[in-house]
Amino acid sequence: MTRFVITVPGTFGIDITDSTRSALESALASRHTDVSESEGLDLLTLNEDGTFSVRLEVEAPDRYEAERNASGILAAALEKAGIEETDAPLGPPAVTGIDSDL
């Protein structure tokens, strides 16, 4: 298995309160591990125009599975934070880091 850092962009169609942002960051916290912490990566970057990006660490056999898993993890975290899928459409995920034992 390879550890990937995946960045998933999106756009909030609603105003995000501090408590909602905190709930989302809390739901994603388990994905902020050694690689992302050592590189000083923020889990969630929220821009003034409502766009955002989330960086998640996932283990997967390949890039395709890593990107698919990251999108699913983010969708579940948004739901857990009380954000409807239609209020936060996601863009295509991208690999932004790889840590492999190869």
Backbone as CSV, one residue per row, in Angstrom:
resi,resn,N_x,N_y,N_z,CA_x,CA_y,CA_z,C_x,C_y,C_z
1,MET,0.840,-1.185,0.000,0.000,0.000,0.000,0.881,1.243,0.000
2,THR,0.363,2.246,-0.617,1.047,3.529,-0.704,0.205,4.574,-0.003
3,ARG,0.863,5.498,0.675,0.164,6.595,1.325,0.181,7.792,0.376
4,PHE,-1.006,8.304,0.084,-1.166,9.441,-0.813,-1.709,10.640,-0.044
5,VAL,-1.280,11.832,-0.426,-1.943,13.053,0.000,-2.762,13.498,-1.202
6,ILE,-4.063,13.590,-0.994,-4.992,13.939,-2.064,-5.607,15.295,-1.744
7,THR,-5.625,16.180,-2.726,-6.288,17.468,-2.570,-7.594,17.436,-3.347
8,VAL,-8.666,17.771,-2.636,-9.997,17.810,-3.250,-10.510,19.245,-3.156
9,PRO,-10.760,19.889,-4.298,-11.301,21.252,-4.275,-12.826,21.231,-4.231
10,GLY,-13.393,22.333,-3.854,-14.843,22.458,-3.856,-15.254,23.903,-3.689
11,THR,-16.548,24.118,-3.697,-17.101,25.457,-3.516,-18.302,25.371,-2.591
12,PHE,-18.277,26.179,-1.544,-19.429,26.258,-0.667,-20.444,27.207,-1.271
13,GLY,-21.671,26.754,-1.390,-22.750,27.591,-1.891,-23.519,28.253,-0.764
14,ILE,-23.057,28.053,0.447,-23.664,28.643,1.643,-22.560,29.290,2.466
15,ASP,-22.950,30.162,3.387,-21.977,30.732,4.309,-21.588,29.668,5.332
16,ILE,-20.299,29.578,5.597,-19.789,28.599,6.551,-19.457,29.321,7.859
17,THR,-20.133,28.920,8.917,-19.878,29.518,10.223,-18.612,28.907,10.828
18,ASP,-18.109,29.551,11.858,-16.936,29.012,12.546,-17.232,27.636,13.144
19,SER,-18.434,27.451,13.663,-18.768,26.155,14.265,-18.881,25.066,13.197
20,THR,-19.406,25.408,12.016,-19.489,24.436,10.926,-18.092,24.081,10.439
21,ARG,-17.246,25.081,10.313,-15.865,24.833,9.892,-15.166,23.934,10.906
22,SER,-15.366,24.216,12.182,-14.755,23.409,13.236,-15.266,21.971,13.187
23,ALA,-16.559,21.796,12.939,-17.131,20.455,12.840,-16.547,19.696,11.658
24,LEU,-16.347,20.381,10.547,-15.752,19.745,9.367,-14.304,19.362,9.640
25,GLU,-13.545,20.268,10.224,-12.145,19.953,10.542,-12.056,18.790,11.524
26,SER,-12.962,18.744,12.479,-12.983,17.643,13.442,-13.286,16.312,12.745
27,ALA,-14.224,16.326,11.798,-14.578,15.106,11.069,-13.432,14.616,10.192
28,LEU,-12.540,15.521,9.811,-11.413,15.163,8.944,-10.115,14.896,9.715
29,ALA,-10.105,15.173,11.008,-8.872,15.153,11.799,-8.091,13.847,11.717
30,SER,-8.770,12.728,11.600,-8.059,11.447,11.566,-7.237,11.284,10.288
31,ARG,-7.461,12.110,9.299,-6.714,12.039,8.036,-5.502,12.952,8.018
32,HIS,-5.252,13.630,9.140,-4.106,14.532,9.264,-3.041,13.787,10.058
33,THR,-2.188,13.058,9.343,-1.228,12.183,10.016,0.200,12.593,9.695
34,ASP,1.132,11.688,9.863,2.556,11.989,9.807,3.005,12.805,8.595
35,VAL,2.649,12.388,7.404,3.136,13.069,6.206,2.600,14.492,6.138
36,SER,1.298,14.658,6.281,0.713,15.989,6.150,1.136,16.906,7.293
37,GLU,1.247,16.372,8.509,1.691,17.194,9.631,3.143,17.599,9.488
38,SER,4.004,16.678,9.057,5.423,17.006,8.922,5.666,18.007,7.798
39,GLU,4.777,18.014,6.813,4.889,18.969,5.711,4.166,20.276,6.014
40,GLY,3.512,20.360,7.171,2.815,21.576,7.563,1.580,21.874,6.728
41,LEU,0.917,20.836,6.229,-0.266,21.026,5.400,-1.505,21.236,6.258
42,ASP,-2.326,22.197,5.872,-3.619,22.393,6.517,-4.603,21.407,5.903
43,LEU,-5.466,20.866,6.732,-6.495,19.975,6.211,-7.484,20.732,5.331
44,LEU,-7.881,21.909,5.780,-8.905,22.681,5.091,-8.398,24.091,4.827
45,THR,-8.456,24.498,3.590,-8.173,25.885,3.218,-9.469,26.459,2.675
46,LEU,-9.951,27.522,3.305,-11.198,28.164,2.913,-10.883,29.568,2.430
47,ASN,-11.262,29.868,1.205,-11.010,31.174,0.609,-12.229,32.081,0.779
48,GLU,-11.998,33.378,0.667,-13.067,34.361,0.870,-14.215,34.214,-0.126
49,ASP,-13.942,33.689,-1.305,-14.987,33.555,-2.325,-15.801,32.264,-2.190
50,GLY,-15.586,31.520,-1.110,-16.340,30.294,-0.868,-15.693,29.040,-1.422
51,THR,-14.624,29.193,-2.194,-13.927,28.006,-2.668,-13.089,27.443,-1.523
52,PHE,-12.829,26.158,-1.595,-12.039,25.521,-0.556,-11.250,24.361,-1.147
53,SER,-10.268,23.915,-0.401,-9.562,22.689,-0.752,-9.290,21.930,0.542
54,VAL,-9.369,20.626,0.431,-9.127,19.738,1.556,-8.014,18.786,1.163
55,ARG,-7.040,18.613,2.052,-5.934,17.693,1.823,-6.074,16.527,2.793
56,LEU,-6.198,15.342,2.219,-6.395,14.133,3.018,-5.301,13.128,2.741
57,GLU,-4.919,12.421,3.771,-3.987,11.315,3.613,-4.791,10.026,3.544
58,VAL,-4.554,9.248,2.502,-5.222,7.954,2.372,-4.215,6.907,1.930
59,GLU,-4.427,5.679,2.379,-3.619,4.563,1.904,-4.417,3.814,0.869
60,ALA,-3.773,3.516,-0.238,-4.456,2.828,-1.332,-3.425,2.133,-2.205
61,PRO,-3.875,1.149,-2.988,-2.938,0.455,-3.868,-2.517,1.282,-5.079
62,ASP,-3.350,2.272,-5.450,-3.011,3.088,-6.620,-3.682,4.457,-6.536
63,ARG,-3.308,5.301,-7.456,-3.788,6.680,-7.490,-5.313,6.749,-7.633
64,TYR,-5.869,5.943,-8.520,-7.306,5.963,-8.753,-8.075,5.698,-7.461
65,GLU,-7.708,4.645,-6.748,-8.388,4.296,-5.502,-8.188,5.374,-4.445
66,ALA,-6.994,5.956,-4.398,-6.715,7.015,-3.427,-7.619,8.219,-3.671
67,GLU,-7.747,8.629,-4.917,-8.597,9.776,-5.246,-10.063,9.468,-4.953
68,ARG,-10.504,8.270,-5.282,-11.887,7.860,-5.034,-12.176,7.818,-3.536
69,ASN,-11.250,7.246,-2.773,-11.421,7.168,-1.321,-11.470,8.553,-0.688
70,ALA,-10.590,9.441,-1.137,-10.544,10.792,-0.574,-11.861,11.526,-0.816
71,SER,-12.407,11.406,-2.013,-13.682,12.061,-2.311,-14.793,11.521,-1.419
72,GLY,-14.795,10.215,-1.185,-15.793,9.610,-0.313,-15.644,10.044,1.136
73,ILE,-14.418,10.122,1.599,-14.143,10.562,2.975,-14.611,11.995,3.163
74,LEU,-14.303,12.851,2.197,-14.706,14.252,2.295,-16.225,14.388,2.248
75,ALA,-16.881,13.661,1.371,-18.338,13.718,1.290,-18.978,13.311,2.621
76,ALA,-18.438,12.269,3.248,-18.956,11.820,4.539,-18.701,12.862,5.633
77,ALA,-17.541,13.499,5.600,-17.215,14.527,6.596,-18.114,15.752,6.435
78,LEU,-18.384,16.139,5.192,-19.293,17.259,4.955,-20.677,16.943,5.509
79,GLU,-21.145,15.731,5.266,-22.455,15.319,5.776,-22.474,15.337,7.298
80,LYS,-21.419,14.817,7.904,-21.323,14.787,9.364,-21.324,16.197,9.950
81,ALA,-20.753,17.155,9.214,-20.711,18.546,9.663,-22.022,19.281,9.369
82,GLY,-22.989,18.587,8.764,-24.281,19.189,8.495,-24.351,19.974,7.194
83,ILE,-23.429,19.704,6.283,-23.393,20.411,5.002,-23.951,19.488,3.928
84,GLU,-25.001,19.934,3.274,-25.633,19.152,2.209,-24.707,19.046,1.000
85,GLU,-24.786,17.934,0.305,-23.967,17.697,-0.890,-24.154,18.809,-1.928
86,THR,-25.381,19.289,-2.075,-25.659,20.340,-3.065,-25.105,21.698,-2.644
87,ASP,-24.782,21.865,-1.348,-24.226,23.124,-0.853,-22.704,23.162,-0.908
88,ALA,-22.088,22.056,-1.317,-20.624,22.004,-1.389,-20.184,21.056,-2.505
89,PRO,-20.458,21.430,-3.773,-20.013,20.567,-4.866,-18.486,20.449,-4.881
90,LEU,-18.028,19.231,-5.158,-16.591,18.951,-5.159,-16.049,18.912,-6.582
91,GLY,-14.791,19.326,-6.720,-14.103,19.222,-7.993,-13.325,17.923,-8.055
92,PRO,-12.573,17.729,-9.126,-11.801,16.493,-9.265,-10.631,16.444,-8.282
93,PRO,-10.450,15.313,-7.609,-9.326,15.169,-6.688,-8.007,15.041,-7.445
94,ALA,-6.928,15.408,-6.762,-5.601,15.316,-7.375,-4.580,14.833,-6.348
95,VAL,-3.659,13.999,-6.787,-2.565,13.549,-5.926,-1.589,14.704,-5.770
96,THR,-1.312,15.079,-4.523,-0.356,16.154,-4.263,0.816,15.694,-3.406
97,GLY,0.840,14.398,-3.090,1.960,13.840,-2.348,1.872,12.328,-2.311
98,ILE,3.045,11.678,-2.292,3.100,10.219,-2.247,4.217,9.826,-1.273
99,ASP,3.911,8.863,-0.398,4.900,8.292,0.505,4.805,6.788,0.332
100,SER,5.835,6.194,-0.266,5.794,4.776,-0.565,7.013,4.090,0.004
101,ASP,6.860,2.826,0.332,7.977,2.018,0.836,8.787,1.401,-0.305
102,LEU,8.477,1.757,-1.523,9.182,1.177,-2.681,10.614,1.613,-2.749
